[in-house]
Amino acid sequence: MQGSLMLDVGGTWLTAEDRQILRHPEVGGLIIFARNIEHPAQVRELCAAIRAIRPDLLLAVDQEGGRVQRLRQGFVRLPAMRAIADNPNAEELAEHCGWLMATEVQAVGLDLSFAPVLDLDHQRSAVVGSRAFEGDPERAAQLAGAFIRGMHAAGMAATGKHFPGHGWAEADSHVAIPEDERSLDEIRRSDLVPFARLAGRLDALMPAHVIYPRVDPQPAGFSRRWLQEILRGELKFDGVIFSDDLSMAGAHVVGDAASRIEAALAAGCDMGLVCNDRGSAELALGALQRLKVTPSPRLWRMRGKGHANTDYRQQPRWLAALTALRAAQLID
């Protein structure tokens, strides 16, 4: 049975310790980082080794484009999403990027990339910046929708992030606990718009480790107000909710890793991520065992459907996508 924790491994191959922890029944997924990657064939072998141990695990990566692109050697170097928005045929280019990314990621055995970014570029957040499509919420929703269309055409589920918007908070939640002092009405008119427009098309969402004190004293990923009342209740979102990395500084306000995973699931997350900290991952696994958490049936929806499409470089859509992106000078 698939568990409720996604974790990581340290290198390009599995150690005995990795194999042991992957067998833990509370492990439900694995995310790979740049340190796990050499070239496409090696990633394919790593994924096969993981699936030989646990065929039910979700295998994920952050492959947004621009500076957040773990798969590089042997893969198309996708542009930052902000660069797409500057083109007259931006919607077409966004769809091409979504399809290219999803096709390449699934071809090496991974299920999903945590994409697209739905944050708005308010020219305030360095950690968001060019990862965002736009500062205009309707335009951001339009372009993200095209990117999702491309992902779905390739067989990949789409994960919007970082609900309800990280673009206004200036601090980086990887190293600090950001706050967004705006009212709920202000957020509804701006950062929440892409999430609202795309709630019916997204397969998953990832909340921000940001505190919105005029809405709830807890970061969004630990807030029933945000996840249950607003996301599930008002926006009628029925997809998977992944926590952002519970090892990030923005999550430390809740306590240790055991407290964080418990709080995230209690707030409404279906799966928690604990990355780059094996000790914390083990604490979280222990907490899940004690809590006797029933894994969410929604998680099965996130399995990739395009793994068999390994001859994509011979397909007309591949050539059309490369031609369009090169014509726009977005890729080499």
C-alpha positions in Angstrom: 0.0 0.0 0.0 1.3 3.5 -0.9 2.3 5.6 2.1 2.0 9.3 2.9 5.6 10.5 2.9 7.8 11.4 -0.1 11.6 11.5 0.6 14.9 11.4 -1.3 18.1 9.5 -1.7 21.7 10.7 -1.7 23.3 9.7 -4.9 23.0 8.3 -8.4 22.5 4.7 -7.2 20.7 3.1 -4.3 22.7 2.2 -1.1 21.6 -0.6 1.2 20.2 2.1 3.6 18.2 3.6 0.7 16.8 0.2 -0.2 15.8 -0.4 3.4 14.0 2.9 3.9 12.2 2.6 0.5 10.6 -0.6 1.8 9.0 1.2 4.8 5.2 1.0 4.3 4.8 4.7 5.1 7.0 5.8 2.2 4.8 6.8 -0.8 7.1 8.6 -3.1 10.6 9.7 -3.9 11.8 13.0 -5.4 15.1 13.2 -7.2 17.5 16.1 -7.2 20.5 17.2 -9.3 22.8 15.0 -7.2 20.9 11.9 -8.3 21.3 12.7 -12.0 24.1 12.1 -14.5 22.3 11.5 -17.9 19.0 10.0 -19.1 20.1 6.4 -19.2 21.4 6.6 -15.6 18.1 8.2 -14.4 16.2 5.4 -16.2 18.3 2.8 -14.4 17.8 4.5 -11.0 14.0 4.6 -11.5 14.0 1.0 -12.5 15.9 0.1 -9.4 13.4 2.0 -7.2 10.4 0.4 -8.9 12.0 -3.1 -8.5 11.7 -2.5 -4.7 8.5 -0.5 -4.6 6.5 -0.4 -7.9 3.8 1.7 -6.2 6.0 4.7 -5.4 5.4 8.1 -7.0 8.6 9.3 -8.6 8.9 13.1 -8.8 11.3 15.9 -9.8 11.3 19.7 -9.9 11.6 20.4 -13.7 9.9 23.8 -14.1 12.3 25.3 -16.6 14.8 28.1 -16.2 16.8 27.9 -13.0 14.7 25.1 -11.5 15.5 22.3 -13.8 17.2 19.2 -12.2 17.4 17.2 -15.4 19.9 18.9 -17.7 22.5 16.8 -19.5 20.7 15.1 -22.4 17.4 17.0 -21.8 16.0 20.1 -23.4 17.0 23.2 -21.4 13.6 24.8 -21.0 13.3 28.6 -20.6 12.1 30.3 -17.4 8.3 30.7 -17.6 8.6 34.5 -17.5 10.6 34.4 -20.8 7.6 32.7 -22.5 5.2 35.5 -21.5 7.1 38.1 -23.6 6.2 36.4 -26.9 3.1 37.2 -29.0 2.4 33.4 -29.3 3.1 32.8 -25.6 0.1 30.5 -25.1 1.3 28.1 -27.9 4.9 28.2 -26.5 3.7 27.5 -23.0 1.8 24.4 -24.2 4.9 23.2 -26.1 7.0 23.6 -23.0 4.5 21.7 -20.9 4.4 18.8 -23.4 8.2 18.7 -23.9 8.9 18.7 -20.2 6.3 16.0 -19.4 7.4 13.8 -22.2 11.1 13.9 -21.3 10.5 13.4 -17.6 8.2 10.4 -18.1 10.5 8.8 -20.7 13.1 8.2 -18.0 10.6 6.6 -15.6 9.5 9.5 -13.5 5.8 10.1 -12.9 5.6 13.9 -12.4 7.3 17.2 -12.2 6.0 19.6 -9.5 4.8 22.2 -12.1 3.6 24.7 -13.1 4.4 27.6 -10.8 1.2 29.7 -10.3 2.8 32.4 -8.2 2.7 35.9 -9.5 5.8 38.0 -10.2 5.2 41.1 -8.1 8.9 42.1 -8.4 9.2 41.4 -4.7 10.2 37.8 -4.3 13.7 36.7 -5.5 12.8 33.0 -4.9 9.8 33.3 -7.3 11.0 35.9 -9.8 11.3 34.5 -13.3 9.7 31.2 -12.2 6.4 32.9 -12.5 4.6 33.4 -15.9 3.4 36.9 -15.1 2.5 39.5 -12.6 -1.0 39.8 -14.1 -3.2 37.1 -12.5 -5.5 36.5 -15.5 -2.5 36.3 -17.9 -0.7 34.0 -15.5 -3.7 31.7 -15.4 -4.0 31.7 -19.1 -0.4 30.7 -19.7 -0.3 28.2 -16.9 -3.4 26.7 -18.3 -1.7 26.2 -21.7 1.3 24.6 -19.9 -1.1 22.2 -18.1 -2.7 21.4 -21.4 0.7 20.3 -22.8 1.4 18.2 -19.7 -1.9 16.5 -19.9 -1.4 15.7 -23.6 1.8 14.0 -22.7 0.1 12.0 -19.9 1.4 13.8 -16.9 -0.6 15.1 -14.0 -0.1 18.8 -13.2 0.8 20.3 -9.8 0.2 24.0 -9.2 2.3 25.8 -6.7 2.6 27.6 -4.2 -1.0 28.0 -3.0 -2.3 30.7 -2.3 0.7 32.5 -3.8 4.3 33.1 -2.7 5.0 36.1 -4.9 4.2 38.9 -2.5 6.3 37.6 0.5 9.9 38.8 0.2 11.6 36.2 2.4 12.6 32.8 0.9 10.8 30.0 2.7 13.8 27.7 2.2 15.7 29.7 4.8 13.2 31.9 6.6 9.5 32.1 7.6 7.9 34.5 5.2 4.8 36.6 6.0 2.3 38.1 3.6 0.4 40.9 5.5 -2.3 41.4 2.9 -6.0 40.8 3.7 -7.9 37.8 2.3 -9.8 40.1 -0.1 -6.5 41.5 -1.5 -5.2 38.0 -2.0 -8.5 36.9 -3.7 -8.2 39.7 -6.2 -4.6 38.9 -7.1 -2.6 35.8 -6.2 -5.5 33.5 -5.7 -6.9 34.1 -9.2 -4.7 31.5 -11.1 -5.5 28.9 -8.5 -9.2 29.7 -8.7 -9.3 29.7 -12.5 -7.4 26.4 -12.8 -8.8 24.5 -9.8 -10.8 22.2 -12.0 -7.9 21.4 -14.3 -5.1 20.9 -11.8 -4.5 17.3 -10.5 -2.5 18.5 -7.5 -1.5 21.6 -5.5 1.4 22.4 -3.3 0.8 25.1 -0.6 3.3 27.7 0.4 5.3 27.8 3.6 4.1 31.4 4.0 2.1 32.8 6.9 -0.8 35.1 6.0 -1.5 36.5 9.5 -4.7 38.3 8.5 -6.1 35.0 7.4 -4.6 32.4 9.7 -1.6 32.3 12.1 -0.2 29.1 10.6 1.7 28.7 7.3 -0.7 27.8 4.5 0.5 24.2 4.3 -0.5 23.7 8.0 -3.8 25.7 7.8 -7.2 24.1 7.7 -8.5 27.6 6.9 -6.6 27.6 3.7 -6.7 24.0 2.7 -10.1 22.9 3.9 -12.3 26.0 3.9 -10.8 27.9 1.0 -9.2 25.4 -1.3 -11.5 22.4 -0.9 -14.6 24.3 0.2 -14.7 27.5 -1.8 -12.6 26.6 -4.9 -14.0 23.0 -4.9 -10.5 21.5 -5.5 -10.6 17.7 -5.4 -7.0 16.9 -6.4 -4.0 15.9 -4.4 -2.4 18.3 -1.9 1.4 17.8 -1.5 3.1 19.6 1.3 6.2 21.6 0.3 9.4 20.3 1.7 8.9 20.0 5.5 12.6 20.4 6.0 12.5 24.0 4.8 12.9 26.8 7.4 9.3 28.0 6.6 8.0 24.8 8.1 10.0 24.9 11.3 7.4 27.1 13.1 5.4 23.9 13.6 8.1 21.9 15.5 10.2 18.8 14.6 9.6 16.6 11.6 7.1 14.4 13.4 5.0 17.4 14.4 5.3 18.8 10.9 4.0 15.8 9.1 1.2 15.3 11.6 0.2 19.0 11.3 0.4 18.9 7.4 -1.8 15.9 7.1 -4.3 17.1 9.8 -4.6 20.4 7.8 -5.5 18.5 4.7 -2.3 17.5 2.9 -2.4 14.0 1.2 1.3 13.5 1.2 4.2 15.2 3.0 7.7 15.8 1.6 10.8 15.6 3.7 13.9 16.2 1.7 17.7 16.5 2.2 17.4 15.3 5.8 17.3 11.5 6.4 17.0 11.8 10.2 13.9 14.0 9.8 12.5 11.6 7.3 12.8 8.8 9.8 11.1 10.9 12.5 8.2 11.5 10.1 7.9 7.8 9.2 7.8 7.0 12.9 5.0 9.5 13.4 3.0 8.1 10.5 3.2 4.6 11.9 2.0 5.8 15.3 -0.8 7.8 13.8 -1.9 4.8 11.6 -2.5 7.2 8.7 -4.7 5.8 5.9 -3.1 6.8 2.5 -5.2 9.0 0.4 -6.7 7.3 -2.6 -6.2 10.5 -4.6 -2.5 9.7 -4.9 -3.0 7.1 -7.5 -4.1 9.8 -9.9 -0.6 11.2 -10.0 1.0 8.2 -11.8 2.5 9.0 -15.1 0.7 7.7 -18.2 3.4 8.5 -20.7 6.3 6.2 -19.6 6.1 4.1 -22.8 6.6 7.1 -25.0 10.4 6.7 -25.4 10.6 7.3 -29.1 9.3 10.9 -28.8 12.2 12.4 -30.7 10.8 10.7 -33.9 7.4 12.3 -33.5 6.0 15.3 -35.4 5.0 17.0 -32.1 8.6 16.9 -30.9 9.9 18.6 -34.0 7.1 21.2 -34.0 7.8 22.1 -30.3 11.5 22.4 -30.9 11.0 24.5 -34.0 8.6 26.9 -32.3 10.8 27.3 -29.2 13.9 27.9 -31.3 12.1 30.4 -33.5 11.3 32.3 -30.3 14.9 32.0 -29.2 13.8 30.3 -26.0 16.0 27.2 -26.4 19.3 26.5 -28.3 
